Amino acid sequence: MVEITNLNSGLCLTIAGGNTERNIESVQYTCDGDASRRWRYTAVDATTFRLVNAHRGLCLTIAGGGTGRYTTAVQFLCDGDPSRDRKIISGR
């Protein structure tokens, strides 16, 4: 399990209020070891992974599978939808 910290703010990626329901927004909050601020990388294949929240076991995803800018990241079922998948791209 890891905490994902914003380099600018020093705060951790978490699910708002530690809520365990689906479609709850992600926010940044104090890094204090709480399970809602801890994430597990789950490999999909050699270059793709999912971020699974330790508190409830739900995946970080883009709300409604949206593809536009400013679409909110929420937690939802880890069901194979491509909006749950992440890839690290270096050099940008």
ABEGO torsion letter per residue (X at the ends): XBBBBBAAAGBBBBBBGGBABBGBBBBBBBBAGBAAABBBBBBABAABBBBBBAAAGBBBBBBGGBABBGBBBBBBBBAGBAAABBBBBBGX
